Amino acid sequence: MAKDLGITPSGYRKIETGETALTVDRLFKLASILGISISVQFNDLMLSQNLECDNCPQFKKTIDIQQEYIEMLNKKIKKLVQHSE
């Protein structure tokens, strides 16, 4: 996986363990490698809903869904790492 992302294995482990933040570019690259589609539309949501606060129900629901999706991606990454070792 590290090779596919263009980083060192230790760099990948840091992402996996949370020592290094996963960049948006790498998130999209991971999704591509895993064959998963990502649709991030926070800007569109905020513009279309005219949201003015961080705790609006619509915004919170969108964030919760995105967090669940990221957790699912992390689980898939861990499984791939386990299979490659």
N, C-alpha and C positions, 0 to 999 in steps of 0.2 A: 504494500500500500504506500509506504514512504516513497519508493521509487516512482510509482505512478503520480504521486503528488509533487515530485521533484524536490524532496527534502531528505535529510538523513534519517535513519531509523531512530536515532536519539531525539531528533526534532519531532518525529511523529509520536514517540512515546510521551514527550512533553505535552503535546496537544491532547493525547489520550488521557493523561493523568491530570490535566487541567493546569499544569505549570505554565503553559503558553496558550493564549487565546486562539481559537480557531477563527481565521480571517474569513470574511465573506467570500473572497475569491476561492479559498481552499474549500469552503463549505460547498460552493457550487461545483468545484472540481470533484469532490468526494461524491456528491450526488450523481454526477455524470458517470463516475467510475462504477457506482453501485446501481446505476440505471434508474435513479429516482428523480422525479421532477420536483423542483422547488419553486414556489410562487410566493415571493415576498412583496406585499402591497401595502405596507404601513403608510407610506405617503399618500397613496390613492385613497385609502380608508380615511385618513385624517381629513383630506380635502373633501371627499364626498360626504362625510358625516359632520363636517365642520366641528371637529372635536377640539375643545379648548382645555381639557384637563387630562392628567395622566391616569386618573382612576375612573374614567367613564366606562360603563359596563361593556359597550361594544369594543372598546380598545383593549380592555382587560381580557375579554373573551378571545380576541385575536392573538394577544400575547400568549395566553394559556395554550391555545392550539399550536402556535409556533414552538413553544417550549416542549410540548408533547412530541412534536415532530423531530425536534433536535434530539430528544432523549431516545427516540426510536432509531435515529441515525447513529447515535453513539453506540447503541446495543449492536447494530449491524456491523459497525466498525470493529468492536471488540470480538465479535464472532469471527470476522474475517482474519483478524490478527491471530486468534487462537488457532485457526485452521492453517495459517501460513507458517506457524512456528513448529 
